[in-house]
Amino acid sequence: MRISNQLVEQLLKKANKVSDEQLANLKKQAQSDKKSLQELVISSNLISEKDLTQLFAEEIEIPFIDLNPKDIQKETLRLIPERIARQYNVIVFSIEEDGTKLLAMEDPDDIQAISFLQKQLGDELRIYIATRSNILQCIDQYRGNISSEITQVISGDQDEQAQEEEFDESDLAEDSPIAQTVNLIIEGAIKAGASDVHIEPRENNVSIRYRVDGILQEVNKLPKKVHNALVSRIKILSNLKIDERRAPQDGRFKIAINNMLYALRVSTLPISEGEKVVMRILSEGSKALSLEELGFWGNSLNIINHAITQPHGMILVTGPTGSGKSTTLFSVLSILNKPEVNISTIEDPIEYHIVGANQTQVNPVAGMTFASGLRALLRQDPNIIMIGEIRDTETANLAVQAALTGHLVFATLHTNNAATCLPRLLDMNIEPFLIASTVRAVIGQRLVRRLCPSCRESYSPDTATIKQVCDTFKIKTDSDMKIINELEKNAYKAGIGKTSTSSKTSAINPMATNDSKIVTLYKPHEGGCNDCNHIGYRGRLGIYEALENTGDIQKLIVTSATSEALQTQAVSDGMVTMQLDGLIKALRGMTSIEEILRVTTEE
């Protein structure tokens, strides 16, 4: 449904959702971003899709309905073929005793759709308005459990192929059971909110696993005989060599699911039982989040904002694979991305496409390594350079030289925390004085699961629990507790711990500490709820630390100090460690103590 900018403006004013000043700013932004006002107000959390649709329904005097997909009978739903339902974003959700069919539509002004439906269903129709997302949820009911659907597709093809160990080329066609299976696996992963799909050959079967909120879950087991065809189909989509099974390969392809475009980054790896395939799912429509939306606040936010405004130098982001480093850099580069700025990147692979940036893919086969690519980039007169990963001495040296010659350089490095990043550069034979003079800041980060806001539980911890938390996070004295309380106050002021993100005026969780003790903690609800698929957690958030290269830190770098000494000095300079940042976010009700310990505790 597309609501005109003029009508959106009227609806917002009528509902007292915006001030005149806010509206003027929104209209300017909509014009500059080339977006509709409807898109902008929803994406900026000024008003929810549901609330805006309700206001629109009242304005045009067509009833609004919020449907529960599980309440719709399959026979009723199937009065309209799935293809038509998806084409027009419409469903039949009920039939009255007199035969009148009740329809939910996204756009009741779609005359073509209504005319077509009248021919199919008769004239006795009553139309309601529903949100696009609600209708899509209902349309998903056309299909049952995707896992069982995959099993059905495979088993239905097994009789004919029972005696064959390999599939021939016809089995890889677009309408083949194998192609359907690949599509269903990907569709299931997207619906589950998975970041990765793992297809792993075992001795007797093929294990399909999704990584949801950082945790792997097995969702299906397929017959071992389909493995080679499954991998071949994915290789065809990714433009990889089908006959190469002895060496790793990397590729990429795009797929549209429910009118949303997704990019899948594919990696194949030979293992003892065959080829393992991992597909990373990236939404092509992903909008860069602000640093505040990512979870930066307080001193960490100030350090980064200061560092990225410098004309030259290096800013490093550290953390293990899957810790959100690329997302952080994507957000930072989006802030700096302006027409007058030349941004060039060298990546392996390109995870996020940045409009206006010059992004280069590493290709070792063609001689395009990080080092050679960076050398070429420097001849392109860039203002800002982003290096996907510093892996070797040559790349590290080139990055330092670029930072010394007027470029602002961003790069990732695989280390455990911010402090260990600097000795890692020393290990790459970078001169200490060069590190001290080029590095502006180092960001360390991890991702933790977010407590489901619909069902999380707050509780008053007993003495034993408080003691355990204090021991774990080294809160030994009253002075330490006052520091924790002061940090939570700052987080509270920064909006950390809002009970909802649907509105800028949403409530915020009360303080969980006073200056003497912890009074409140949060935990996942046992059994969860429908919103979190009965897990208790929904989505992920970042915990961070930002090490600023102060004068004292520089002195330590020049003396080749240990990471422990650098960490101690950084904390003394005001750095909030990842674990402490996690504790504050746990106190604010965003995650649990157990989650923080899961990703920060060293074995």
Buried (B, 14 or more C-beta within 10 A) or exposed (E): BEBEBEBBBBBBEEBEBBEEEBBEEBBEEBEEEEBBBBBBBBEEBBBBBBBBBBBBBBEEEBEBBEBEBEEBEEEBBEBBEBEBBBEBBBBBBBBEEEEBBBBBBBBBEBEEBBEBBEEEBEEEBEBBBBBBEBBBBBBBBBBEEBBEBBBBBBEEBEEEBEEEEEBEEEBBEEEBBBBBBBBBBBBBBBBBBBBBBBBBBEEEBBBBBBBBBBEEBEBBBBBBBBBBBBBBBBBBBBEBEBEEBEEEBBBBBEBEBBEEEBBBBBBBEBEEBBBBBBBBBBEEEBEBBEBEBBBBBBBBBBBBBEBBEEEBBBBBBBBEEBBBBBBBBBBBBBBBBEEEBBBBBBBBBBBBEBEEBEBBBBEEEEEBBBBBBBBEBBEEEBBBBBBBBBBEBBBBBBBBBBBBEEBBBBBBBBBBBBBBBBBBBBEBEBEBEBBBBBBBBBBBBBBBBBBBBEBBEEEEBEEEBBEEBBEBBEBEEEEEBBBBBEBBEBBBEBBBBBEEEBBEEEEBBEBBBEEEBBBBBBBBBEEBBEEBBEBBBBBBBBBBBBBBBBEEBBEBBBEEBBBEBBBBBBBEBBBBBBBBBBBBBBBBBBBBBEBBBBBBEEE
